[in-house]
Amino acid sequence: MIKVLQEKLDFVKKTLHDAESYEHACRVLNFDQETICPAEGMEEQGEVRAFLSNKAFELYKQPEFIADTEYLYQHKEELEDPLDRILADNLHREYLKTKNITPKMDHEFALIYNKAFVNWVNAKQKSDYTLFAPALEKVRDIELKKIALRENSLPGTYDNLLDDYERGMTADALDKIFDACKKRLVPLLKKITESKKKIRTDFMTRPVTDEQQKQMAQYLLETTGFDFKRGSFTTTEHPFTDGLGCNDVRVTTHYYQNMFSSSMFSIIHECGHALFEMHQPKEDWEHYINGEKTMGMHESVSRFYENRIGRSKAFINLIYNKTKQIFPEVMHDVSSQELYEALNVVRPSLVRTEADEFTYTLHIIIRYELEKLIVSGKVTIGDLPGLWNETYEKYLGIRPQNDKEGILQDVHWSSGFGYFPTYALGNMYNAMYYDTMSRDFDIEQAVLNGDFSKINGWMKEHVWKNANRETPKEWLLEITGRDFSAEPYLDYLEKKYTALYDIGK
Amino acid sequence: MIKVLQEKLDFVKKTLHDAESYEHACRVLNFDQETICPAEGMEEQGEVRAFLSNKAFELYKQPEFIADTEYLYQHKEELEDPLDRILADNLHREYLKTKNITPKMDHEFALIYNKAFVNWVNAKQKSDYTLFAPALEKVRDIELKKIALRENSLPGTYDNLLDDYERGMTADALDKIFDACKKRLVPLLKKITESKKKIRTDFMTRPVTDEQQKQMAQYLLETTGFDFKRGSFTTTEHPFTDGLGCNDVRVTTHYYQNMFSSSMFSIIHECGHALFEMHQPKEDWEHYINGEKTMGMHESVSRFYENRIGRSKAFINLIYNKTKQIFPEVMHDVSSQELYEALNVVRPSLVRTEADEFTYTLHIIIRYELEKLIVSGKVTIGDLPGLWNETYEKYLGIRPQNDKEGILQDVHWSSGFGYFPTYALGNMYNAMYYDTMSRDFDIEQAVLNGDFSKINGWMKEHVWKNANRETPKEWLLEITGRDFSAEPYLDYLEKKYTALYDIGK
């Protein structure tokens, strides 16, 4: 490699190292705000976070950095390390995206997002959308403004937001995917709700203590292979995973006294995200490309553990005795089969994070359709609570009674739009690679044996390894040898739920 | 005020605002490391913290900033706001202290302290001093190097370290104070240990759950006036208070299954620190002088709540019913008087943080004497465990059986020397202002009534208000009208413990 190229690469990496230091700090501050920061300390801490985020942004905006990254991009083929070539591509794309955003604007944006988060917390506590609406309006405006300022913007406004989370995905493609879902799921849902099958659920609301749920979370994390030397867990209102550093991945859950399963499946879901991050190649961090995997990829893994594994008969058999031991008051008269059925009962509900596996996609479609409307300007921010409630009634046949269980339930919109569809895509991706994995070994038997090193080993080898290095399309093709399709997911749902509900072919 | 002075003041304050943003982030990162950061994430996070700390340091080292702060100092009398005059003094003092330390050196120092902390955690877990000793040696070396580099260093090496935590205090003065303590406390301790008084302590080791202790901590924080909107609490190995921001003060405690009182008095102690920070004038933050209060002042307040209030008969009466309610298994056969006596039992022990009020000062004297030896170079780092154990035997008549309960028990030395004496000074300061307060109202009656707004109101008006604006000497004189003396503290101990142990005059 010629000396000038090496020098420019070194300078770019040194700058990225410093920017990563600021961003690492921002992630810690964000985690702190979500977990333990007191209410009145939020604003000052948000200002500090915006300050640091802006420092990173300033580094990216240095003329020398821009010139060097563009030089790397133009001489990409001369870079010896393929990861450096990926880096050069990413930096070029990011450069075009943010070229017209000044550090001052970036700082203003950060303050707006922070304020929106703080207002959302407060609004949700008080179940009062009017306390969030003005901030949400500002979020929408800056989302649109940022798209308008992109040098490499896509023709469809919403496609730009989507592309940020799921590179290559478009609203046109999603419309088709979601139409296919509706076409197969809606008739099947009708059969399910008309089924005579009785599923016992009385024990699902029996009270448990936080301490019991904490023990269960600890057990589930250990069982599925969470590395406590490189990770930790705590509680938050809305469970999440935060990869703060190469050796620092945090998961959170929440404890509901009368819904012991909520925390269990939150923790398995988040553990999936965490396992993904914990098994990323160290070189991806060293080449500053670890953030490149898409949200759909991430959700595919979390939902793989939560649903494909976690809600399977084999997994329920594996953990059954432990559930009896930790929750004796709940489980004393419950069989493994009853637990399996109750954890898979299909019942339209208001809160996405508590939705069953079957109706989950409908929750996503509702948000997707609303997001497209918000971004298109066809509705006002004030219209949203009504629209939300109407759409819930239309798709799920139920209507929220207040803002907290309706429009305010999710944190996501305080930081923008375009994320939700990735949740649904994740289910579809993992259905494809579950089929591939099942050709290599008997997954159910591995789960029954508690042999997560086998499962995680396969995931590392096939699913996790190249996630930062490929687009979702390339990645799926490499893992499965097939192009993306929603059908394996819909096949899986049909098979599982016709069996569970004794629905004749 | 002339325009040029105003401009320089504005620039200095803008710079301090940015530096404070970095430092605020460092405090959050530090809190995170102490509470939830996983073991293998510590190092990378420590590097981020060192990076940010260095950014703040770079700001202080800018030639323009230095020139302007020196200009402010030289034109101090022209500054209209007295808080700006204090700021000018502080900046000048700090400038002289760090003039010869480059950002690069500062960064190296930060990495050394961080590594020492990480090593200490590991060494304590494994009870193996050899895992900490090399890092401790480096800490000692940079502590000495930093003193050698000061432009305003004091003649006595140890006095420089002391002065950082307790402005104006010297080893000569401390030697006299501690000699006075020994002179009055040692004969009294002999009488106490020879006393026939039987104090019942069997119930003190009865097991309790973490959940019960958490409830008790919550109750104690609420009772003493902790503001949960501006503060939060969690658990750590070593309890501490962290004033992260103007509206963000955190306290921590630990839960020992067989020592319910440990968490209780840790939390009252830390709550004292927190109340102090929560009641600082907002202008002190705005003028960047909030960090000026000394550690002795801070410890005086935490120990005021922990010992003068918390271990008083009146306070035990106040909380007695609640202890029975939260810890029924412990308290079912214990009277309020028995609880009071058990919480004040005098018994030489190995662990400072669990020491009784009476012998506490001896733990400090041990550390003080060792620190002076370390800094003087009269002993090697390798000599310390042996010396520690010998000194414990000499002063307290007991000998640690391992490094964890001996030399490794405290975190403090991973960040330097000179802090410990402030713990003892705090007891002496609060004895002086307790006497002053008791002339204004009946403190015991206020405690019995749970009227902490009265106590905290007095503290705010007299003790907390000017803590950032005066030296300890000035501050004590203003509060009490008297010069500093250890006698009120020794009088208090003598009165309390001769009564408790039925010792004749």
Chai-1 contact restraints between the chains, C-beta under 6 A:
chainA,res_idxA,chainB,res_idxB,connection_type,confidence,min_distance_angstrom,max_distance_angstrom,comment,restraint_id
A,S21,B,V48,contact,1.0,0.0,6.0,A-B,restraint_1
A,S21,B,F51,contact,1.0,0.0,6.0,A-B,restraint_2
A,H24,B,V48,contact,1.0,0.0,6.0,A-B,restraint_3
A,A25,B,A25,contact,1.0,0.0,6.0,A-B,restraint_4
A,A25,B,V48,contact,1.0,0.0,6.0,A-B,restraint_5
A,A25,B,L52,contact,1.0,0.0,6.0,A-B,restraint_6
A,V28,B,L29,contact,1.0,0.0,6.0,A-B,restraint_7
A,V28,B,D32,contact,1.0,0.0,6.0,A-B,restraint_8
A,L29,B,V28,contact,1.0,0.0,6.0,A-B,restraint_9
A,D32,B,V28,contact,1.0,0.0,6.0,A-B,restraint_10
A,I36,B,S232,contact,1.0,0.0,6.0,A-B,restraint_11
A,P38,B,R230,contact,1.0,0.0,6.0,A-B,restraint_12
A,P38,B,G231,contact,1.0,0.0,6.0,A-B,restraint_13
A,P38,B,S232,contact,1.0,0.0,6.0,A-B,restraint_14
A,P38,B,D248,contact,1.0,0.0,6.0,A-B,restraint_15
A,A39,B,K229,contact,1.0,0.0,6.0,A-B,restraint_16
A,E40,B,K229,contact,1.0,0.0,6.0,A-B,restraint_17
A,E40,B,R230,contact,1.0,0.0,6.0,A-B,restraint_18
A,E40,B,N247,contact,1.0,0.0,6.0,A-B,restraint_19
A,G41,B,G245,contact,1.0,0.0,6.0,A-B,restraint_20
A,G41,B,N247,contact,1.0,0.0,6.0,A-B,restraint_21
A,G41,B,D248,contact,1.0,0.0,6.0,A-B,restraint_22
A,E44,B,G245,contact,1.0,0.0,6.0,A-B,restraint_23
A,V48,B,S21,contact,1.0,0.0,6.0,A-B,restraint_24
A,V48,B,H24,contact,1.0,0.0,6.0,A-B,restraint_25
A,V48,B,A25,contact,1.0,0.0,6.0,A-B,restraint_26
A,F51,B,S21,contact,1.0,0.0,6.0,A-B,restraint_27
A,L52,B,A25,contact,1.0,0.0,6.0,A-B,restraint_28
A,E211,B,E211,contact,1.0,0.0,6.0,A-B,restraint_29
A,K229,B,A39,contact,1.0,0.0,6.0,A-B,restraint_30
A,K229,B,E40,contact,1.0,0.0,6.0,A-B,restraint_31
A,R230,B,P38,contact,1.0,0.0,6.0,A-B,restraint_32
A,R230,B,E40,contact,1.0,0.0,6.0,A-B,restraint_33
A,G231,B,P38,contact,1.0,0.0,6.0,A-B,restraint_34
A,S232,B,I36,contact,1.0,0.0,6.0,A-B,restraint_35
A,S232,B,P38,contact,1.0,0.0,6.0,A-B,restraint_36
A,G245,B,G41,contact,1.0,0.0,6.0,A-B,restraint_37
A,G245,B,E44,contact,1.0,0.0,6.0,A-B,restraint_38
A,N247,B,E40,contact,1.0,0.0,6.0,A-B,restraint_39
A,N247,B,G41,contact,1.0,0.0,6.0,A-B,restraint_40
A,D248,B,P38,contact,1.0,0.0,6.0,A-B,restraint_41
A,D248,B,G41,contact,1.0,0.0,6.0,A-B,restraint_42
